[in-house]
Amino acid sequence: MSKNRELAEYIMDQLSDLGDIRNIPMMCGYIFYYKERIFGGIYGNGFLVKITEASKKYMPDSEPEPPYEGAKPMLSVTILDDRVALQNMVEEMYPELPERKTRKK
């Protein structure tokens, strides 16, 4: 099993109490959704989340970094092993996240 897949399963387990969490594999990593809004993903340098007031509050020590060249900076998750803080952060991020764009048919 790949390191990223193991990490994705661990994150899903850490967030399982929230319900309505899913991920999809994408470009050697994973994109994570909460209530159908993207909040983060696994990229080459680990698990990163969007920069919001909530993510800055829960991880003041995290330095913004782009997940890949040309991308908007994101925060590296420093509270992955703190299940309660991680869940609270994702819940508090939700209202700050953009709604999912609907695809035109």
ABEGO torsion letter per residue (X at the ends): XBAAAAAAAAAAAAAAAAEGBBBBBBGGBBBBBBGGBBABBBBAAEBBBBBBAAAAAABAABBBBBABBGBBBBBBBAAAABAAAAAAAAAAAAAABBBBBBBBX
